[in-house]
Amino acid sequence: MRIFFTSLFAFILSGLAGGLVVQELAVLTGATEEYILVFAATALIVIVVTVIFFLVQFRAEPVRAVDRMLWWLLAVFALTLVALAGWTFSVPAENRATASDLSIVAGLILPGVVAIIVQWLFVRWRLKGSAAGFGRGGTSA
């Protein structure tokens, strides 16, 4: 039950943090209707990251597994950033709308990274707090 509530609270916190980042990026870049895609993608990313971190908590060494999953997810997002930026710049110059395209790329990547880091911070904090020692006051016998 502790793992479920940890994941639930991490979902809420990372959803709020990702939503704040998306909202701020939308205001700063003067986003239009196509930015709805970024809001929807952020919600989907938060759900997927929550499920991944929920499942990782069942591993034999959950703290190590959560740390490793953080780096895997950040690597996936870095590769996605490189791919999306490369795709944006591969469009012929006369058809390119770089400023609006890059704001959408940033809107797809940055809230996801924030959601991953908030999930990791909360889950790791809860996992470290649950490792109580044997005996009185957490001391070994």
C-alpha positions in Angstrom: 0.0 0.0 0.0 2.9 2.3 0.7 4.2 1.9 -2.9 0.8 2.8 -4.3 0.4 5.9 -2.2 4.0 6.9 -3.0 3.3 6.6 -6.7 0.0 8.5 -6.3 1.5 11.4 -4.6 4.5 11.4 -7.0 2.0 11.4 -9.9 0.2 14.5 -8.4 3.4 16.4 -7.7 5.0 15.6 -11.1 1.8 16.5 -12.9 1.7 19.8 -11.1 5.4 20.5 -11.8 5.1 19.5 -15.5 1.9 21.5 -15.9 3.6 24.6 -14.4 6.5 24.2 -16.8 4.2 23.8 -19.8 2.1 26.8 -18.7 5.2 29.0 -18.3 6.6 28.0 -21.7 3.3 28.7 -23.3 3.2 32.2 -21.8 6.8 32.9 -22.6 6.7 31.8 -26.2 3.2 33.2 -27.0 1.9 29.8 -27.9 -1.1 29.2 -30.1 -3.6 26.4 -30.6 -1.0 23.8 -31.6 0.5 24.0 -28.1 -2.5 21.8 -27.0 -0.4 18.9 -28.2 2.3 19.8 -25.6 -0.3 19.8 -22.8 -1.6 16.4 -23.9 1.9 15.0 -24.3 2.8 16.2 -20.8 -0.1 14.4 -19.3 0.8 11.2 -21.2 4.4 11.4 -20.1 3.5 11.9 -16.5 1.3 8.8 -16.6 3.9 6.7 -18.3 6.7 7.8 -15.9 4.4 7.1 -12.9 3.8 3.6 -14.1 7.5 3.0 -14.7 8.5 4.2 -11.3 5.7 2.3 -9.7 6.9 -1.0 -11.2 10.6 -0.2 -10.4 9.8 0.0 -6.7 9.1 -3.7 -6.6 12.7 -4.6 -7.6 15.0 -6.3 -5.0 17.1 -3.1 -4.6 14.5 -0.4 -5.2 16.7 2.6 -4.5 19.4 1.5 -7.0 16.7 0.5 -9.5 15.0 4.0 -9.2 18.4 5.7 -9.7 19.1 3.6 -12.8 15.7 4.3 -14.2 16.2 8.0 -13.8 19.3 7.9 -16.0 17.6 5.7 -18.6 14.6 8.0 -18.9 16.8 11.1 -19.1 18.8 9.4 -21.8 15.6 8.6 -23.8 14.5 12.2 -23.4 18.0 13.5 -24.5 17.8 11.3 -27.6 14.3 12.5 -28.3 15.5 16.1 -28.0 18.3 15.5 -30.5 15.9 13.7 -32.9 13.2 16.4 -32.8 15.7 19.2 -33.1 17.4 17.4 -36.1 14.0 16.9 -37.7 13.1 20.5 -37.2 16.4 21.7 -38.9 16.1 19.1 -41.7 13.1 20.9 -43.2 14.0 23.0 -46.2 14.8 26.6 -45.2 11.9 28.1 -47.1 9.3 25.9 -45.3 10.9 26.2 -41.9 9.2 27.9 -38.9 12.1 27.4 -36.5 10.9 29.6 -33.6 7.5 28.0 -33.2 8.8 24.5 -33.9 11.6 24.8 -31.3 9.1 26.1 -28.7 7.0 23.0 -29.3 10.1 20.8 -29.1 11.1 22.5 -25.8 7.5 22.1 -24.6 7.6 18.4 -25.3 11.0 17.8 -23.6 11.3 20.2 -20.6 8.1 19.3 -18.8 8.9 15.6 -19.3 12.3 16.0 -17.8 10.8 18.0 -14.9 8.2 15.3 -14.3 10.9 12.6 -14.3 13.1 14.5 -11.8 10.2 15.2 -9.5 9.0 11.5 -9.6 12.6 10.4 -8.9 13.0 12.8 -6.0 9.8 11.9 -4.3 10.0 8.1 -4.9 13.7 8.0 -3.8 12.9 10.1 -0.7 10.0 7.7 0.3 12.2 4.6 -0.4 15.1 5.8 1.7 12.7 6.6 4.6 11.2 3.1 4.6 14.6 1.3 5.2 14.4 0.9 9.0 16.9 -1.1 10.8 16.4 -4.0 13.1 15.9 -3.5 16.8 15.0 -0.5 19.0 15.5 2.9 17.4 16.7 1.4 14.2 19.9 0.0 15.7 21.1 -3.5 15.1 21.1 -6.1 17.9 
